[in-house]
Amino acid sequence: MAGLGFAAPVDWQTILGAKANSTDTEGYPGPYYVVYNASGGWDTTYLMDPKGVDGINRLYQQGEILTVGNHRLAPIAKHIANGMSNEDFFAKYGSELRVFNGLDLSVNNHTPCARYMATGKLDSLAYPTFPALVAACYGAEAPLAFLTFGNYSATGNLVPMSRVPYLQSLRLLARADSVEGGTHPYQDAFASDRIERALEEQFQARVSDSRLPRVERSQSMLYAAQANSKALQRVIPFLPKEQAKERLSQQNDIALAAFKAGVCISANLSIGQFDSHNNNDADQMKLIPEFLAGIDDLLTKAEALEIRDKLVVIIQSEMGRTPNYNNGNGKDHWSIGSIMFLGPGIAGNRVIGATDEKQQLLPIHPQTLKIDSVDGIRVRPEHIHQALRELARIEDHPLSQRFPLQVPAQEKLQGFWG
């Protein structure tokens, strides 16, 4: 049952094709895609889009805004108790970081905004999230191709959605052929090999028969669970002995072990409680440092695992917070947001787009990426997702073509990563 829950490829052709064409016995070699979600709606004025005018924030003034390279950031170090400050985060990663400010989300409700940010499509429930799509394009047959820890995680029926909430859960999966997840296997190696060959022969015989789609898919899922058992064992050397205490660190450890073992292509990581309708400043000063510390934890551990240069990291939230406070000292939903990126193929120390002093977006020209109030466009999530597909080199993949973003040619962002 564990195998069926965590490894279910799309169809039997996928399995047989991957098995016939695969020459890499150690699994998927990268790049690996990580999407971090600040679920609930972060306050961008306390992060990468600082505003020190008209009471938009209550913790700093215009003259206190800091710069690191081309980045402008809110000074928060003296307002936090734990986690990582903007100052430390941008000092460490600013040279790699690409920021986009002034993203038009069109609506300000959680569910449609989360779906829009995750898929690039506002008006459809059928579209896969970017990490699910890239996993399907590069390795749907991988045991844990698309890992998700929450937030919007639709797959478009392209790839299994793998949920492994705890380190011990992954340890048990990796040792599914052992007694109680220990070091004693149910069978000797020679017996396991013969069983595997017999299962493959049985499966190939069965898929040639005419079957109903549901029966065919069930056969596919069962075979995948059996065939992926050995691959998951590669995770074991990369599992920490103890589970981390921090929320994102727990997710990081599972994703990194799966990446390093070559059994995972993408991961959707998330922490919530950013929806600060009351006491905005206190909540954001607790959560933003925790969020940044989690990203730092991932990159530091990836360096030790020697996969740091293979990680594409997308850092986002489904909305921003209003430029004004409500009666509860909170901030409500705001349909203008920001997003950050780093990783191979992404030139850092760059800020694209902007918002004005009232936190309204400024249009940019899609060819020059400069502010242009005459010929510029309002950049929306579909523009970003089109650029992400191009970064991952899947824009022309048949699976991507099944889910068109319908961005007009003249609106595609040129040189967005360069």
Buried (B, 14 or more C-beta within 10 A) or exposed (E): EBBBBBBBBBBBEBBBEBEEEEEEEEBBEBBBBBBBBBBBBBBBBBBBBBBBEEEBBEBBEEEEBBEBBBBBBBBBEEBBEEBBBBBBBBBBBBBBBBBBBBBBBEBBEBEBBBBBBBBBBBEEEEBBBBBBBBBBBBBBBBBBBBBBBBBBBBBBEBBBBBBBEEBEBBBBBBBBBBEEBEEEBEEEEEEBEEBBEEBBEEBBEBBEEEBEEEEBBBBBBBBBBBBBBBBBBBBBEBBBEEBBEBBBBBBBBBBBBBBBBBBBBBBBBBBEEBBBBEBBBEBBBBBBBBBBBBBBBBBEBBEEBEBBEBBBBBBBBBBBBBBEBEEEBBBBBBBBBBBBBBBEEBBBBBBBBBBEEEBEBBBBBBBEBEBBEEEBBBBBBBBBBBBBBBBBEBBEBEBBEBBEBEBEEEBBBEEBBE
